[in-house]
Amino acid sequence: MAAGSAPERSADCSRCLALCCVGPSFAASADFAVDKPAHTPCRHLRPDDGCGIHDRLRARGFPGCAVFDCFGAGQQVVQVTFGGARRRTREMFDALEVLRPLHEVLALLDEAVRSPAVGAEAAALAARVEDLVALPADALTTVDVGAVRREAGALFDDLVAAAQAGRDGPDLRGADLLGADLRRRDLRSARLRGALLVGADLRGLDLDGAELLGADLRGADVRGARLDGALLLTALQLEAARGDAATTVPGHLARPGHWAALPSAR
């Protein structure tokens, strides 16, 4: 990939064609207030491709939309893969299905690159994934996304092992902690990869060295929690959680705007 053309890691909806509001199918749930068939525009999509309820998604029953992040894959599809196209096509949706997980891997590799233990390997993998992201639309369909994820996952294992060396945190990988009150647990250096933490109470906890790769933090109460030392945390997970001014976040991630409206932890 040419110098200066590295793919972006965060979404810019103004340079997309609302692909995520049209392509996916949604079933009515706590995350989406209505059913929506695939390749059908959301009922709230405006003619200019903006969302008619963007400033009140949560209040209207669409928290899933509020926390969705394509990691920059949407504008990659429209502006790069399809050269600034002005109309949506089925091929764009196919490309997005490949590019979104690749962009997510790149976003996580940004953290791994800063690790003394795996930085060189992470940088090399990121360069190869960037080359995949730059492929033309027809070649994207041949990319083995699962293989990329597995290779990245092994590298993340090494990152976590190095960061947690000599520290004995609980192994809660894949644990069902739905709605659990975890305030009395010591979760420093915990392995929480893929854990179900929906609605869990994490108020005031120190998560230094805790691995949160793929953990489901929808509605998790992290007010007053220390997340600045957590490993493999994404902006999407922060958006899905409920924090406050006392919640610390990693320096490379932004504090979600909706946290300001939440009461402080007690």
Secondary structure, 3 states (H helix, E strand, C coil): CCCCCCCCCCCCHHHCCCHHHCCCCECCCCCCCCCECCCCCCCCECCCCCECCHHHCCCCCCHHHHHCCCCCHHHHHHHHHCCCCCCCCHHHHHHHHHHHHHHHHHHHHHHHHCCCCCHHHHHHHHHHHHHHHCCCHHHHCCCCHHHHHHHHHHHHHHHHHHHCCCCCCCECCCCECCCCECCCCCCCCCECCCCECCCCECCCCECCCCECCCCECCCCECCCCECCCCECCCHHHHHHCECCCCCECCCCCCCCHHHHHCCCCC
